[in-house]
Amino acid sequence: MKSTCLFLGLQLAAFSAFAQTTIPAPEAQVKAAVMAAPADQRQGATVYGYNDKKELVLLRKGTNSMICIADDPNQKGFNASCYHKELDPFMARGRELQKQGKSQQEIFDIREKEVKAGKLKMPKSGSTLFVYSAPEESFNPETGEVKEGNFRYVVYIPYATAESTGLPLKPEAPGMPWIMDPGTHRAHIMINPPKK
């Protein structure tokens, strides 16, 4: 499973020996990508995926507030994500910085500084990121079907803390919500339902 940082839209990492050798058709990418979104928001979601050069491009312009990112062919395993449009500046900036070769810590530090300076806009209220991941062999790139997938949910609440939310700093039971990166621009509630 890819790390949370990579599911936050930072899907332009270095090529892996385990990556896909061919890029699925746009229709298959769209079908698989929207599986991360709530069912009632899939049809109208904007979807970004990959062209033959493995560059992130717009595959479908949507009509609602959901933005989905197709599985990155440069990465092992299947990982699709969808998020509310108010998170797009944060996600897009992360992808841009990763493309520049910045480390995860550098990306965190740069965005933290930019948010505090008012240069990077974060949602004023909670906004959710939905992640759907699965083993490589569970994804059929020809049909866009994914089997044995698991969901993960991330609710961004900038600068929230354990004290302000009552959430623990780590899960104490399977599926229990907890807060990660408290007190920062990237403070978020993590919810990891038990695997099927």
C-alpha positions as CSV (number, residue, x, y, z in Angstrom):
1,M,0.0,0.0,0.0
2,K,1.3,3.4,-0.8
3,S,1.9,5.8,2.0
4,T,-0.6,8.5,3.0
5,C,1.7,11.2,1.5
6,L,1.6,9.6,-1.9
7,F,-2.4,9.3,-1.6
8,L,-2.5,13.0,-1.0
9,G,-2.2,13.5,-4.7
10,L,1.6,13.4,-4.8
11,Q,1.6,10.7,-7.5
12,L,4.5,11.8,-9.7
13,A,7.4,9.9,-8.0
14,A,10.4,8.2,-9.6
15,F,9.9,5.2,-11.9
16,S,9.8,1.9,-10.1
17,A,10.9,-1.5,-11.5
18,F,7.5,-2.8,-10.5
19,A,5.5,-0.1,-12.4
20,Q,3.1,-0.8,-15.2
21,T,4.8,-1.0,-18.6
22,T,1.7,0.1,-20.6
23,I,-0.8,2.9,-19.8
24,P,-4.5,1.8,-19.5
25,A,-6.9,3.5,-21.9
26,P,-8.5,6.7,-20.6
27,E,-11.8,5.0,-20.1
28,A,-10.3,2.3,-17.9
29,Q,-8.4,4.9,-15.9
30,V,-11.6,6.9,-15.3
31,K,-13.6,3.8,-14.3
32,A,-10.9,2.7,-11.8
33,A,-10.2,6.2,-10.5
34,V,-13.8,7.1,-9.5
35,M,-14.0,4.0,-7.4
36,A,-12.3,6.0,-4.7
37,A,-15.2,8.5,-4.6
38,P,-18.6,8.1,-2.9
39,A,-21.0,6.3,-5.3
40,D,-23.3,9.4,-5.7
41,Q,-20.3,11.6,-6.8
42,R,-18.6,9.3,-9.3
43,Q,-20.5,10.2,-12.4
44,G,-19.8,13.9,-12.2
45,A,-16.2,13.8,-10.9
46,T,-13.3,15.4,-12.7
47,V,-10.6,12.8,-13.4
48,Y,-6.9,13.2,-14.0
49,G,-4.9,10.3,-15.4
50,Y,-1.8,9.5,-17.4
51,N,-0.9,9.8,-21.1
52,D,1.5,7.5,-23.0
53,K,4.4,9.6,-21.7
54,K,3.2,8.9,-18.1
55,E,2.4,12.5,-17.6
56,L,-0.6,13.6,-15.5
57,V,-3.3,15.0,-17.8
58,L,-7.0,15.9,-17.6
59,L,-9.0,12.8,-18.7
60,R,-12.5,14.1,-18.0
61,K,-13.9,17.5,-16.9
62,G,-16.5,17.0,-14.2
63,T,-19.7,18.7,-13.1
64,N,-19.5,18.4,-9.3
65,S,-16.9,19.2,-6.5
66,M,-15.0,15.9,-6.7
67,I,-11.6,15.6,-8.3
68,C,-10.1,12.1,-8.8
69,I,-6.5,11.0,-9.6
70,A,-6.1,7.7,-11.5
71,D,-3.5,5.1,-10.5
72,D,0.1,6.2,-11.1
73,P,1.7,3.7,-13.6
74,N,5.1,4.7,-12.1
75,Q,4.2,3.1,-8.8
76,K,3.8,-0.4,-7.6
77,G,0.2,-1.5,-6.6
78,F,-3.1,0.2,-7.4
79,N,-3.9,3.5,-5.7
80,A,-6.7,5.9,-6.8
81,S,-7.7,9.0,-4.9
82,C,-10.5,11.5,-4.9
83,Y,-10.9,14.8,-3.0
84,H,-13.0,17.8,-2.6
85,K,-12.1,20.7,-5.0
86,E,-11.2,23.0,-2.1
87,L,-8.2,20.7,-1.5
88,D,-7.0,21.1,-5.1
89,P,-4.5,24.0,-4.5
90,F,-2.9,21.9,-1.7
91,M,-2.7,18.7,-3.8
92,A,-1.6,20.5,-7.0
93,R,1.2,22.3,-5.1
94,G,2.4,19.0,-3.7
95,R,2.5,17.4,-7.1
96,E,4.4,20.4,-8.5
97,L,7.0,20.2,-5.7
98,Q,7.4,16.5,-6.1
99,K,8.0,16.9,-9.8
100,Q,10.8,19.3,-8.9
101,G,12.4,16.6,-6.9
102,K,11.6,17.9,-3.4
103,S,11.6,15.4,-0.6
104,Q,8.5,14.7,1.5
105,Q,9.9,16.8,4.3
106,E,10.7,19.7,2.0
107,I,7.2,19.5,0.5
108,F,5.7,19.7,4.0
109,D,7.9,22.6,5.0
110,I,7.3,24.6,1.9
111,R,3.5,24.2,2.0
112,E,3.5,25.0,5.7
113,K,5.3,28.2,5.0
114,E,3.2,29.1,2.1
115,V,-0.1,28.5,4.0
116,K,1.1,30.7,6.9
117,A,2.0,33.4,4.4
118,G,-1.4,33.2,2.7
119,K,0.1,32.1,-0.6
120,L,-1.4,28.6,-0.5
121,K,-5.1,28.3,0.3
122,M,-6.4,25.5,2.5
123,P,-10.1,24.7,3.1
124,K,-11.7,26.8,5.8
125,S,-13.7,23.8,7.1
126,G,-13.0,20.0,6.9
127,S,-12.4,18.6,3.4
128,T,-12.1,14.9,2.6
129,L,-9.7,12.8,0.6
130,F,-10.9,9.3,-0.3
131,V,-8.3,6.6,-1.2
132,Y,-8.9,3.2,-2.8
133,S,-5.9,0.9,-3.0
134,A,-5.3,-2.7,-3.9
135,P,-2.5,-5.1,-4.8
136,E,-1.1,-4.8,-8.4
137,E,-2.7,-8.1,-9.5
138,S,-6.1,-6.9,-8.4
139,F,-6.3,-4.2,-11.0
140,N,-7.3,-5.1,-14.6
141,P,-5.8,-2.3,-16.8
142,E,-7.9,-3.4,-19.8
143,T,-11.3,-3.1,-18.1
144,G,-10.6,-0.7,-15.3
145,E,-11.9,-3.2,-12.8
146,V,-10.4,-3.5,-9.3
147,K,-10.9,-6.4,-6.9
148,E,-9.9,-6.8,-3.3
149,G,-9.5,-3.1,-2.8
150,N,-9.5,-1.2,0.5
151,F,-10.7,2.3,1.4
152,R,-8.9,4.9,3.5
153,Y,-10.3,8.3,4.5
154,V,-8.5,11.5,5.3
155,V,-10.4,14.6,6.6
156,Y,-8.2,17.7,6.5
157,I,-8.8,20.2,9.3
158,P,-5.9,22.6,9.2
159,Y,-4.2,23.4,12.5
160,A,-6.5,21.2,14.5
161,T,-5.0,19.4,17.5
162,A,-5.9,16.4,19.7
163,E,-7.1,18.9,22.3
164,S,-9.3,20.8,19.8
165,T,-10.9,17.6,18.4
166,G,-10.7,15.1,21.2
167,L,-9.1,12.6,18.9
168,P,-6.1,10.4,19.9
169,L,-2.7,10.7,18.2
170,K,-2.9,7.0,17.2
171,P,-5.7,4.5,16.6
172,E,-6.5,2.5,19.6
173,A,-8.8,0.0,17.8
174,P,-9.2,-1.1,14.2
175,G,-11.0,1.6,12.1
176,M,-10.9,4.2,14.9
177,P,-10.3,7.8,13.7
178,W,-7.2,9.6,14.9
179,I,-5.4,12.8,14.2
180,M,-2.2,13.1,12.2
181,D,0.1,16.1,11.8
182,P,-1.8,18.0,14.6
183,G,-1.2,21.8,14.8
184,T,0.0,22.1,11.2
185,H,-1.5,23.1,7.9
186,R,-1.8,19.3,7.1
187,A,-3.6,18.3,10.3
188,H,-6.1,15.6,9.3
189,I,-8.3,12.9,10.7
190,M,-7.2,9.4,9.5
191,I,-9.8,6.6,9.2
192,N,-8.5,3.2,8.1
193,P,-11.3,0.7,8.0
194,P,-10.1,-2.9,8.6
195,K,-9.2,-4.7,5.5
196,K,-11.7,-7.1,4.0
